[in-house]
Amino acid sequence: MKEGLAMAELKPCPKCKTRRGVYVVTLAPYKDLFAVECTICGEFISGYRTEEKAVEAWNRRAGDGGG
């Protein structure tokens, strides 16, 4: 996980509604692909080329309230 991304930029998980376990991660062994995952319920999105794109996609999904 990159430490540069503020937790406040990520919306809560659309499935379990918590923000506590939501993180941006890199997909090993592909250090140029990013995902956002909720470690509480396992919800995730993946396959984004930048951390910012992963966060944008997560926040759109969280804003729609569905996963």
PyMOL commands that set and color helices and strands:
alter all, ss='L'
color gray80, all
select helices_A, chain A and resi 7-9+51-64
alter helices_A, ss='H'
color red, helices_A
select strands_A, chain A and resi 22-27+30-38+44-48
alter strands_A, ss='S'
color yellow, strands_A
deselect
rebuild
show_as cartoon
